[in-house]
Amino acid sequence: MFDNTDDIHPLFADAPSSTEFNKLRKRIVRQTREAVEQFGMVERGAKWLVCLSGGKDSYTLLAVLHELKWRGLLPVELLACNLDQGQPNFPATVLPEFLEKMGVPHRIEYQDTYSIVKDKVPAGRTYCALCSRLRRGNLYRIAREEGCSAVVLGHHRDDILETFFMNLFHGGRLATMPPKLVNEEGDLFVYRPLSFVAEADCEKFAKALNYPIIPCDLCGSQDGLQRQQVKQILDGWERNSPGRRQVMFRALMNARPSHLLDSGLFDFAGLMRNSEQFETSSGNVPDLR
C-alpha cells in the first residue's frame, strides 16, 4: 500500500525511492497507527489540531497523520497549527508557505509569549516550563475556536523516556508524558501519536524529505538543561548497550504496582496469605495480640 508512488500525498512528493527510506516510512506509519489504535485516539468524524513547531518531530507527525488519512486509516479532520511565539529571528513565512504548497489546511497564530517568558524568568533559569504553559494555553484556546476535540503533539518515544527519568531524578515520582490525556478543563484530549517512534527515525525522515526545519533558539541556547543532561545519560547507556532505550521504554508499558511501593496503587495493608483469607472468610479473625 505504500509502494505506489503515483498515489501519494504532496507531503511525500519528494520522498527518496530507496529501500532504506521505504522501510523507515513504513515503520513510522505502522508505529503511529499502533499507538492511535492501542490508546483509543480515534473518534470518527472528530477534528484534530495538529501542532506544528517547524521541528523534525512535528513535521514527521504532520506527514504521517496525513498519510494515514490519505489511506483511509484515520477518519478525522486535520488542521495544522503553528503558534508563532515572537522569538527573535523566527522565520515567520516558512511554515505558511510550506503548508500552502502542500495543500494542508492550517492556522497560523501570533502570540508574543517570548517577551513574557524573558520578563518573568530570572537570568540563568530555564524557560521551558513557563514557555510550555503559555504555549499550551494558547493551543487549547485555538482548538476550542476551531471546533477541535483534540490537541495533537509531536512528542516521540525518546521524549517520553527522558521525561520519565527527569521525574525520577528531579521530581521524585514515577511519571511521564502519557500518549492520551484529558486537559484540566476536561473538554479536550491531548494525543501523542508518535509515542512508539524513535527520535532518530524522526530525524532521518524529516531530513530525507528536505522539510524546512526551524530550530528553537529560545530553549536550545541555554546550557545545562535537565533534559539535555538526561539525554546524555541515555545516549551513554545506548552506546554501551544498543537497544537499551527500547527495553526501558517497554518497561513503561509493563508496570507492576504490587512490586513498587505506592500504597495508593496497591493495597499492601490488606494483603493476606491464603490461610488468613480462609480464616477471615470463615469468621475466624486471627488474634493479633
C-alpha positions as CSV (number, residue, x, y, z in Angstrom):
1,M,0.0,0.0,0.0
2,F,3.0,2.3,0.5
3,D,4.8,1.4,-2.7
4,N,2.5,3.1,-5.3
5,T,4.4,6.4,-5.9
6,D,1.6,7.6,-8.3
7,D,-0.8,7.9,-5.4
8,I,0.7,9.8,-2.6
9,H,0.1,12.9,-0.5
10,P,2.1,16.0,-1.6
11,L,3.9,15.9,1.8
12,F,5.7,12.8,0.3
13,A,6.2,14.1,-3.2
14,D,10.0,14.4,-2.7
15,A,10.4,11.1,-0.9
16,P,13.5,9.1,-1.9
17,S,12.8,5.9,-3.7
18,S,15.4,3.9,-1.8
19,T,14.6,0.7,0.0
20,E,16.1,2.2,3.2
21,F,13.6,5.1,3.2
22,N,10.7,2.9,2.3
23,K,11.4,0.8,5.4
24,L,11.8,3.9,7.5
25,R,8.5,5.3,6.3
26,K,6.6,2.0,6.8
27,R,8.0,1.6,10.3
28,I,6.9,5.1,11.4
29,V,3.5,4.8,9.8
30,R,3.0,1.4,11.4
31,Q,4.1,2.5,14.8
32,T,1.9,5.6,14.7
33,R,-1.1,3.6,13.7
34,E,-0.4,1.1,16.5
35,A,-0.3,4.0,19.1
36,V,-3.5,5.5,17.7
37,E,-5.3,2.2,17.9
38,Q,-3.8,0.9,21.2
39,F,-4.6,4.1,23.1
40,G,-8.0,4.7,21.6
41,M,-7.4,8.1,20.0
42,V,-9.9,7.9,17.1
43,E,-13.3,9.3,17.3
44,R,-14.9,9.0,13.9
45,G,-15.6,12.4,12.5
46,A,-13.5,14.3,15.0
47,K,-11.3,17.2,14.3
48,W,-7.7,17.3,15.4
49,L,-5.5,20.4,15.9
50,V,-2.1,19.1,14.8
51,C,0.6,21.3,16.4
52,L,3.5,22.2,14.1
53,S,6.6,23.9,15.5
54,G,8.7,23.5,12.5
55,G,11.0,20.9,14.1
56,K,11.7,17.4,12.8
57,D,9.2,15.8,15.2
58,S,6.2,17.9,14.3
59,Y,6.9,17.6,10.5
60,T,7.0,13.8,10.9
61,L,3.8,13.9,12.9
62,L,2.0,16.0,10.2
63,A,3.2,13.9,7.3
64,V,2.4,10.5,8.9
65,L,-1.1,11.6,10.1
66,H,-1.9,12.8,6.5
67,E,-0.5,9.6,5.2
68,L,-2.9,7.6,7.4
69,K,-5.8,9.9,6.5
70,W,-4.9,9.6,2.8
71,R,-5.0,5.9,3.1
72,G,-8.4,5.9,4.8
73,L,-7.0,4.7,8.1
74,L,-7.6,7.9,10.1
75,P,-11.2,9.1,9.8
76,V,-10.7,12.5,11.3
77,E,-10.3,16.1,10.0
78,L,-6.8,17.5,10.4
79,L,-6.0,21.2,11.0
80,A,-2.3,22.1,11.2
81,C,-1.5,24.9,13.6
82,N,1.7,26.9,14.2
83,L,1.9,29.2,17.2
84,D,4.5,32.0,16.4
85,Q,5.6,33.0,19.9
86,G,7.5,36.1,18.9
87,Q,11.0,34.7,19.1
88,P,13.6,37.0,17.6
89,N,14.6,36.0,14.0
90,F,11.8,33.4,13.8
91,P,11.3,32.9,10.0
92,A,7.6,33.6,10.1
93,T,7.0,32.9,6.4
94,V,8.5,29.4,6.2
95,L,5.6,27.4,7.7
96,P,2.7,29.3,5.9
97,E,4.4,28.9,2.6
98,F,5.2,25.2,3.2
99,L,1.6,24.4,4.3
100,E,0.2,26.3,1.3
101,K,2.4,24.5,-1.1
102,M,1.4,21.1,0.4
103,G,-2.3,21.9,0.4
104,V,-2.5,21.3,4.1
105,P,-5.4,23.1,6.0
106,H,-3.8,25.3,8.6
107,R,-4.0,28.2,11.0
108,I,-1.0,30.5,11.9
109,E,-1.4,32.3,15.2
110,Y,0.9,35.0,16.5
111,Q,1.2,35.5,20.3
112,D,4.2,37.2,21.8
113,T,4.8,34.8,24.7
114,Y,8.6,35.2,24.2
115,S,8.5,38.7,25.9
116,I,6.5,37.3,28.8
117,V,9.0,34.4,29.3
118,K,12.0,36.7,29.1
119,D,10.4,39.1,31.6
120,K,9.2,36.5,34.1
121,V,12.1,34.0,34.2
122,P,15.2,35.1,36.2
123,A,18.5,35.2,34.5
124,G,20.2,31.8,34.3
125,R,16.9,29.8,34.8
126,T,15.4,27.7,32.1
127,Y,12.5,28.9,30.1
128,C,10.9,25.6,29.2
129,A,8.2,25.3,32.0
130,L,6.7,28.8,31.5
131,C,7.1,28.7,27.8
132,S,5.3,25.4,27.6
133,R,2.4,26.5,29.8
134,L,1.8,29.7,27.8
135,R,2.0,27.7,24.5
136,R,-0.4,25.0,25.8
137,G,-2.9,27.6,27.0
138,N,-3.0,29.2,23.5
139,L,-3.3,25.9,21.7
140,Y,-6.2,24.9,23.9
141,R,-7.9,28.2,23.1
142,I,-7.3,27.8,19.3
143,A,-8.6,24.2,19.5
144,R,-11.9,25.4,21.0
145,E,-12.2,28.2,18.5
146,E,-11.7,25.8,15.6
147,G,-14.1,23.2,17.0
148,C,-11.4,20.6,17.6
149,S,-11.8,17.8,20.1
150,A,-8.1,17.1,20.5
151,V,-4.7,18.8,20.5
152,V,-2.1,16.6,18.9
153,L,1.6,16.9,19.8
154,G,4.8,15.5,18.2
155,H,6.4,14.0,21.3
156,H,8.1,10.7,20.4
157,R,9.4,7.7,22.3
158,D,12.6,9.4,23.5
159,D,10.7,12.4,24.8
160,I,8.6,10.1,26.9
161,L,11.5,8.2,28.2
162,E,13.5,11.3,29.0
163,T,10.6,12.8,30.9
164,F,10.3,9.6,32.9
165,F,13.9,9.9,34.0
166,M,13.6,13.7,34.7
167,N,10.7,12.9,37.0
168,L,12.6,10.1,38.6
169,F,15.9,12.1,39.1
170,H,14.5,15.5,39.9
171,G,10.8,15.1,40.8
172,G,10.9,12.0,43.0
173,R,8.0,10.3,41.2
174,L,7.3,7.7,38.5
175,A,5.5,9.6,35.8
176,T,6.0,10.6,32.2
177,M,4.0,12.1,29.2
178,P,1.0,9.8,28.6
179,P,0.0,9.1,25.0
180,K,-3.5,10.2,25.7
181,L,-4.9,12.5,28.4
182,V,-7.7,14.9,29.1
183,N,-6.9,18.6,29.9
184,E,-7.6,20.1,33.3
185,E,-10.8,21.7,32.0
186,G,-12.0,18.3,30.8
187,D,-13.1,19.4,27.3
188,L,-10.1,18.4,25.2
189,F,-8.0,15.4,24.6
190,V,-4.2,15.6,24.2
191,Y,-2.7,13.0,21.9
192,R,0.8,11.9,21.2
193,P,0.6,9.5,18.2
194,L,4.4,9.3,17.8
195,S,4.7,7.6,21.3
196,F,6.3,4.5,19.8
197,V,8.5,6.3,17.3
198,A,12.2,6.8,17.9
199,E,13.7,10.3,17.7
200,A,16.4,9.1,15.4
201,D,13.7,7.9,12.9
202,C,12.0,11.3,13.0
203,E,15.3,13.0,12.3
204,K,16.1,10.7,9.3
205,F,12.5,11.0,8.0
206,A,12.4,14.8,8.0
207,K,15.9,15.1,6.6
208,A,15.2,12.7,3.8
209,L,12.1,14.7,2.8
210,N,14.0,18.1,3.0
211,Y,11.4,19.7,5.3
212,P,12.4,23.2,6.2
213,I,13.5,22.7,9.8
214,I,13.2,25.7,12.2
215,P,15.3,25.4,15.4
216,C,14.0,26.5,18.8
217,D,16.6,29.2,19.7
218,L,14.8,30.1,23.0
219,C,15.5,26.8,24.8
220,G,18.3,25.5,22.7
221,S,20.6,28.4,23.5
222,Q,20.6,27.5,27.2
223,D,23.2,25.2,28.7
224,G,22.7,22.7,31.5
225,L,19.0,21.9,30.9
226,Q,17.9,18.9,32.9
227,R,16.5,17.3,29.7
228,Q,19.9,17.6,27.9
229,Q,21.6,16.0,30.9
230,V,19.2,13.1,30.9
231,K,19.6,12.7,27.1
232,Q,23.4,12.4,27.6
233,I,22.9,9.7,30.2
234,L,20.6,7.7,28.0
235,D,22.9,8.2,25.0
236,G,25.7,6.7,27.1
237,W,23.7,3.7,28.1
238,E,22.6,3.2,24.5
239,R,26.2,3.3,23.2
240,N,27.3,0.7,25.8
241,S,24.3,-1.5,25.3
242,P,22.5,-0.9,22.0
243,G,18.7,-1.3,22.2
244,R,18.6,-0.2,25.9
245,R,16.3,2.7,25.2
246,Q,13.6,0.4,23.7
247,V,13.9,-2.0,26.6
248,M,13.4,0.8,29.1
249,F,10.5,2.1,27.1
250,R,8.8,-1.3,27.2
251,A,9.1,-1.2,31.0
252,L,6.8,1.8,31.0
253,M,4.2,-0.4,29.4
254,N,4.7,-3.2,31.9
255,A,4.2,-1.7,35.3
256,R,3.6,-4.0,38.3
257,P,2.0,-1.9,41.2
258,S,2.4,-4.9,43.6
259,H,6.2,-4.7,43.1
260,L,6.6,-1.0,43.7
261,L,6.0,1.0,47.0
262,D,2.9,3.1,46.2
263,S,0.2,2.0,48.7
264,G,-2.2,4.2,46.7
265,L,-1.9,1.9,43.8
266,F,-1.7,-1.4,45.7
267,D,-3.4,-2.4,49.0
268,F,-0.3,-3.7,50.8
269,A,-2.0,-3.4,54.2
270,G,-4.9,-5.6,53.0
271,L,-2.6,-8.2,51.5
272,M,-3.1,-11.6,53.2
273,R,-1.7,-15.2,53.0
274,N,-4.0,-17.9,51.8
275,S,-4.5,-19.3,55.3
276,E,-5.5,-15.8,56.6
277,Q,-8.0,-15.4,53.7
278,F,-9.6,-18.7,54.7
279,E,-9.8,-17.8,58.4
280,T,-11.3,-14.4,57.6
281,S,-13.9,-15.8,55.3
282,S,-14.9,-18.3,57.9
283,G,-15.4,-15.6,60.5
284,N,-12.2,-16.7,62.4
285,V,-10.3,-13.4,62.6
286,P,-6.7,-14.0,63.6
287,D,-5.8,-12.8,67.1
288,L,-3.0,-10.2,66.6
289,R,-2.3,-9.7,70.3
